[in-house]
Amino acid sequence: MRKYIFCIAVLSAGVAFADVEVKDVALEKDGSGLNVAMNFKATGDKLKSDRDVTYTPIVTDGTDTLRLPAVIMAGHNRYIRHQRNNTTADGTILCHSGKDYAYSVRVPWQQWMETSHLDVIEDECNCGLKSGTTIYRRDLATLDCAPRHEFAPMFGFATPEGNREKQREAKGSAYIDFPVNRTEIYPDYRRNPEELAKIRATIDKVVNDPDTRITGVRIEGFASPEGSYANNVRLAEGRAVSLADYVRTLYSFGRDVFSISSVPENWAGLRAYVSGAQMEDSTGILAIIDDTSLAPDPREAKLKKAYPQEYAFLLKNVYPGLRRSDYAVQYVVRSYTSIDEIKALMKSAPEKLSASEIFAVANTYAPGSEDFNNAIRLAVAVAPDNAEANLNMAMLLLQSGNSAQAAPYLDKSGDSPLAVYARGIMFYRAGDIERAISLTEEAAKAGLPQAKDAMEQFRLMKLIE
C-alpha cells in the first residue's frame, strides 16, 4: 500500500492574555506550505499611550522552531513613534491597541512540521511595565501529519425520510373446498372451517389494532387446469367473488375496499411443483407445461395423453392444492414520535415501525455501539426497500471491513452523494482504484465533506494530481 500524509489539526477554544484574546486559530498544511491564521481580539482597556506589547506566534515540534511574524499592540504615542521611526523589524505587524486584528501567514512546509504545534509568546516592552515579562500560551493548535499506510475513509449515516405513510400488508393463502362445479362457499364443508378461520385471524389482527387502519382487501382466486378453460374461468372468478362476499358479511366492509381477480388455470403452480419434484419424466412434463403456443385445453389434453400415469398422480395429489384463494389485507399504521414507545415496539412489533422512526432511536446511541448497530440492522429488516436504510446498513458493513457484503445493500441505496461515496469506498477496497476515485470525485463535487476528505487523501497518496 502506498503511503500518504493525512493532516489533522486539533484546535483549542482560544486563550486570553491581559489585553487580547487569541481566537479562531487555524493551522493547516496546504500543498507545499503551512497556513497559520488567528484573530487577536481586544479585551481590556487600551494600553497607555507610551506602551506596547509584542505577541510572537511560534511553530515547534519541541526540537525545531519557526518564529512567525510578530504582532505589536501599541498605545497611541507608541504607535505613532513606531510608524515615524520605522522601528519595527521586517515582517512585524504593527497594530493600534484596543482594536482587533486578523492574523494570516503562509510559510514554506518543512518535514519536521508533520507533528508540530502553535504557541504564542507575549513580551512586554521596557517602558514602565515590568521589564522582561514573558508569557507563553502553548498548544493553541496541534498538527498531526504523520505518515499512514492505508486509506482511512470517513463514514456517515443517512436520515431516512420521515412522514411517509406506512403501508403494510398481511397476506396468506386459503384452500377453500367447493362442491364440484359450484362457486358457493359452505363454511362447514370439509376443511373450510379451518381455512376460513385463517382468513378471519389475519383480518382480526389488523381490525383489532388501534394503531392501524384497513385500506383494502385483495382476493385472487385460482383454479386448476383440468376441465375446459371456459368453465375454469367461471369457477375461478365465481369462487373469488364468493370469498369476498363471505368476508364482507363478517366485517361490513364496503365494496370499494375489495380488489378481486382470478387465474383460470394455475399452470404456474403446477410448474413450480414439477420443477421441484423428483419425477422421472419431469423434463418432458415441463416442456408441455411451458408450451404456450398451445391453448390451455389442448395443452392439458397433451399432458394427459403423453404422461397418463404422471397425470393421474398430479390430478389426485397436486391439482387440489392449485385451487386456492390468495388474500391480502392492506392497511396503514399510525406514526410514532415517542422514543420510549418506539423502543418498546422495536422489541414487540417492529413491523409497525418505519426506517425513519427506528433511525430516531439509533441517534440516541453512540455511533458504533451495539445498540446503534442493532437499530441500523433492524431498520433495513423492517424496510428492505428503503434507500437510506440500505445505505446505512452498507455503511455499517464497510466500517467493519465487510465490503463484499455491502454490495447488495448499495444496489438499493439510491444515488445520493453519500451513496455514491459509499460505492467509491467499496470499489477502493475491491482494488478498482479508478472507479473509486471517479465516484468519490462525483460525491465531492456534490459537496459531501467525507468525499472531499477522501479526495485529499488520494492526492496525498499520489493517486491523483
WOZITA-V859959 format. One record per residue. N is the residue number from 1. RES is the residue in one letter. PHI is phi as a letter, one per 20 degrees, with the letter a starting at -180 (none if undefined). OMEGA is omega as a letter, one per 20 degrees, with the letter a starting at -180 (* if undefined). Layout:
N_RES_PHI_OMEGA ; N_RES_PHI_OMEGA
This chain:
1_M_none_r ; 2_R_f_r ; 3_K_e_r ; 4_Y_b_r ; 5_I_d_a ; 6_F_c_a ; 7_C_e_r ; 8_I_c_r ; 9_A_d_r ; 10_V_d_a ; 11_L_d_r ; 12_S_e_a ; 13_A_f_a ; 14_G_p_r ; 15_V_c_a ; 16_A_d_r ; 17_F_d_a ; 18_A_f_a ; 19_D_d_a ; 20_V_c_r ; 21_E_d_r ; 22_V_e_a ; 23_K_c_r ; 24_D_l_a ; 25_V_f_r ; 26_A_c_r ; 27_L_c_a ; 28_E_b_r ; 29_K_e_a ; 30_D_c_a ; 31_G_m_a ; 32_S_e_a ; 33_G_c_r ; 34_L_d_r ; 35_N_e_r ; 36_V_c_r ; 37_A_b_r ; 38_M_a_r ; 39_N_d_r ; 40_F_e_a ; 41_K_d_r ; 42_A_f_a ; 43_T_c_a ; 44_G_d_r ; 45_D_f_r ; 46_K_f_r ; 47_L_f_r ; 48_K_g_a ; 49_S_g_a ; 50_D_d_a ; 51_R_c_r ; 52_D_b_r ; 53_V_c_a ; 54_T_d_r ; 55_Y_d_a ; 56_T_d_r ; 57_P_f_a ; 58_I_c_r ; 59_V_d_a ; 60_T_b_r ; 61_D_d_a ; 62_G_n_r ; 63_T_d_r ; 64_D_e_a ; 65_T_b_r ; 66_L_c_r ; 67_R_e_a ; 68_L_e_r ; 69_P_g_a ; 70_A_e_r ; 71_V_d_r ; 72_I_d_r ; 73_M_e_a ; 74_A_c_r ; 75_G_f_a ; 76_H_g_a ; 77_N_f_a ; 78_R_f_r ; 79_Y_f_a ; 80_I_f_a ; 81_R_f_r ; 82_H_f_a ; 83_Q_f_a ; 84_R_f_a ; 85_N_e_a ; 86_N_l_a ; 87_T_e_a ; 88_T_e_r ; 89_A_f_r ; 90_D_g_r ; 91_G_n_r ; 92_T_f_a ; 93_I_d_a ; 94_L_e_a ; 95_C_c_r ; 96_H_e_a ; 97_S_f_r ; 98_G_n_r ; 99_K_d_r ; 100_D_f_r ; 101_Y_b_r ; 102_A_e_a ; 103_Y_e_r ; 104_S_b_a ; 105_V_c_r ; 106_R_c_a ; 107_V_c_r ; 108_P_f_r ; 109_W_f_r ; 110_Q_c_a ; 111_Q_g_a ; 112_W_f_a ; 113_M_f_a ; 114_E_g_r ; 115_T_c_a ; 116_S_c_r ; 117_H_b_a ; 118_L_d_r ; 119_D_d_r ; 120_V_c_r ; 121_I_d_r ; 122_E_d_r ; 123_D_d_r ; 124_E_e_a ; 125_C_f_r ; 126_N_e_a ; 127_C_b_r ; 128_G_o_r ; 129_L_e_a ; 130_K_f_a ; 131_S_f_r ; 132_G_n_r ; 133_T_f_a ; 134_T_c_r ; 135_I_c_r ; 136_Y_e_r ; 137_R_c_a ; 138_R_e_r ; 139_D_l_r ; 140_L_f_r ; 141_A_b_r ; 142_T_d_a ; 143_L_d_r ; 144_D_c_r ; 145_C_d_a ; 146_A_f_r ; 147_P_f_r ; 148_R_c_a ; 149_H_c_r ; 150_E_b_r ; 151_F_f_a ; 152_A_d_a ; 153_P_f_r ; 154_M_e_a ; 155_F_d_r ; 156_G_b_a ; 157_F_c_a ; 158_A_e_r ; 159_T_e_r ; 160_P_f_a ; 161_E_f_r ; 162_G_e_r ; 163_N_m_r ; 164_R_e_r ; 165_E_f_a ; 166_K_e_r ; 167_Q_e_a ; 168_R_c_a ; 169_E_b_r ; 170_A_d_a ; 171_K_c_r ; 172_G_a_r ; 173_S_c_r ; 174_A_c_a ; 175_Y_d_a ; 176_I_e_r ; 177_D_e_r ; 178_F_d_r ; 179_P_g_a ; 180_V_g_r ; 181_N_m_r ; 182_R_d_r ; 183_T_d_a ; 184_E_f_r ; 185_I_e_r ; 186_Y_d_a ; 187_P_g_a ; 188_D_e_a ; 189_Y_e_r ; 190_R_l_a ; 191_R_e_a ; 192_N_f_r ; 193_P_g_a ; 194_E_f_a ; 195_E_f_r ; 196_L_f_r ; 197_A_f_r ; 198_K_f_a ; 199_I_f_a ; 200_R_f_a ; 201_A_f_r ; 202_T_f_a ; 203_I_f_a ; 204_D_g_a ; 205_K_f_r ; 206_V_e_a ; 207_V_g_a ; 208_N_e_r ; 209_D_e_a ; 210_P_f_a ; 211_D_e_a ; 212_T_c_r ; 213_R_b_a ; 214_I_f_r ; 215_T_d_a ; 216_G_a_r ; 217_V_c_a ; 218_R_d_r ; 219_I_c_r ; 220_E_c_a ; 221_G_e_a ; 222_F_c_r ; 223_A_d_r ; 224_S_e_a ; 225_P_f_a ; 226_E_f_a ; 227_G_n_a ; 228_S_f_a ; 229_Y_f_a ; 230_A_f_r ; 231_N_f_r ; 232_N_f_r ; 233_V_g_a ; 234_R_f_a ; 235_L_f_a ; 236_A_f_r ; 237_E_f_a ; 238_G_f_a ; 239_R_f_r ; 240_A_f_r ; 241_V_f_r ; 242_S_f_r ; 243_L_f_r ; 244_A_f_r ; 245_D_f_r ; 246_Y_f_r ; 247_V_f_a ; 248_R_f_a ; 249_T_f_a ; 250_L_f_a ; 251_Y_d_r ; 252_S_l_r ; 253_F_f_r ; 254_G_f_a ; 255_R_f_a ; 256_D_f_r ; 257_V_f_a ; 258_F_e_r ; 259_S_c_a ; 260_I_d_r ; 261_S_b_a ; 262_S_b_r ; 263_V_c_a ; 264_P_g_a ; 265_E_c_a ; 266_N_e_r ; 267_W_f_r ; 268_A_f_r ; 269_G_f_r ; 270_L_f_a ; 271_R_f_a ; 272_A_g_r ; 273_Y_f_a ; 274_V_f_a ; 275_S_f_r ; 276_G_e_a ; 277_A_e_r ; 278_Q_e_a ; 279_M_d_a ; 280_E_f_a ; 281_D_d_a ; 282_S_f_a ; 283_T_f_r ; 284_G_f_r ; 285_I_f_r ; 286_L_f_r ; 287_A_f_r ; 288_I_f_r ; 289_I_g_a ; 290_D_e_a ; 291_D_e_a ; 292_T_f_r ; 293_S_f_r ; 294_L_e_r ; 295_A_f_a ; 296_P_g_a ; 297_D_f_r ; 298_P_f_r ; 299_R_f_r ; 300_E_f_r ; 301_A_f_r ; 302_K_f_r ; 303_L_f_a ; 304_K_f_a ; 305_K_f_a ; 306_A_f_a ; 307_Y_c_a ; 308_P_f_a ; 309_Q_f_r ; 310_E_f_r ; 311_Y_f_r ; 312_A_f_r ; 313_F_f_a ; 314_L_f_a ; 315_L_f_a ; 316_K_e_a ; 317_N_d_a ; 318_V_d_a ; 319_Y_g_r ; 320_P_g_r ; 321_G_f_r ; 322_L_f_r ; 323_R_e_a ; 324_R_b_r ; 325_S_c_r ; 326_D_e_a ; 327_Y_c_r ; 328_A_b_r ; 329_V_d_a ; 330_Q_e_a ; 331_Y_b_r ; 332_V_d_a ; 333_V_d_r ; 334_R_f_r ; 335_S_e_r ; 336_Y_c_r ; 337_T_d_a ; 338_S_f_r ; 339_I_f_a ; 340_D_f_r ; 341_E_f_r ; 342_I_f_r ; 343_K_g_r ; 344_A_f_a ; 345_L_f_r ; 346_M_f_r ; 347_K_e_a ; 348_S_e_a ; 349_A_b_a ; 350_P_f_a ; 351_E_f_r ; 352_K_e_a ; 353_L_e_r ; 354_S_d_r ; 355_A_f_r ; 356_S_f_a ; 357_E_f_r ; 358_I_f_r ; 359_F_f_r ; 360_A_f_r ; 361_V_f_r ; 362_A_g_a ; 363_N_f_r ; 364_T_e_a ; 365_Y_d_r ; 366_A_f_r ; 367_P_g_a ; 368_G_n_r ; 369_S_f_a ; 370_E_f_r ; 371_D_f_r ; 372_F_f_a ; 373_N_f_r ; 374_N_f_r ; 375_A_f_r ; 376_I_f_r ; 377_R_f_a ; 378_L_f_a ; 379_A_g_a ; 380_V_f_r ; 381_A_f_r ; 382_V_f_a ; 383_A_c_a ; 384_P_f_r ; 385_D_d_a ; 386_N_f_a ; 387_A_f_a ; 388_E_f_r ; 389_A_f_r ; 390_N_f_r ; 391_L_f_r ; 392_N_f_r ; 393_M_f_r ; 394_A_f_r ; 395_M_f_r ; 396_L_f_a ; 397_L_f_r ; 398_L_f_a ; 399_Q_f_a ; 400_S_e_r ; 401_G_n_a ; 402_N_e_a ; 403_S_f_a ; 404_A_f_r ; 405_Q_f_a ; 406_A_f_a ; 407_A_g_a ; 408_P_f_r ; 409_Y_f_r ; 410_L_f_r ; 411_D_f_a ; 412_K_d_a ; 413_S_e_a ; 414_G_m_a ; 415_D_c_r ; 416_S_f_r ; 417_P_g_r ; 418_L_f_r ; 419_A_f_r ; 420_V_f_r ; 421_Y_f_r ; 422_A_f_r ; 423_R_f_r ; 424_G_f_r ; 425_I_f_a ; 426_M_f_a ; 427_F_f_r ; 428_Y_f_a ; 429_R_f_r ; 430_A_e_r ; 431_G_n_r ; 432_D_e_a ; 433_I_f_a ; 434_E_f_r ; 435_R_f_r ; 436_A_f_a ; 437_I_f_a ; 438_S_f_a ; 439_L_f_a ; 440_T_f_r ; 441_E_f_r ; 442_E_g_r ; 443_A_f_r ; 444_A_f_r ; 445_K_f_r ; 446_A_f_r ; 447_G_n_a ; 448_L_f_a ; 449_P_f_a ; 450_Q_f_a ; 451_A_f_r ; 452_K_f_r ; 453_D_f_a ; 454_A_f_r ; 455_M_f_r ; 456_E_f_r ; 457_Q_f_r ; 458_F_f_r ; 459_R_f_a ; 460_L_f_r ; 461_M_e_a ; 462_K_m_r ; 463_L_e_r ; 464_I_c_r ; 465_E_f_*
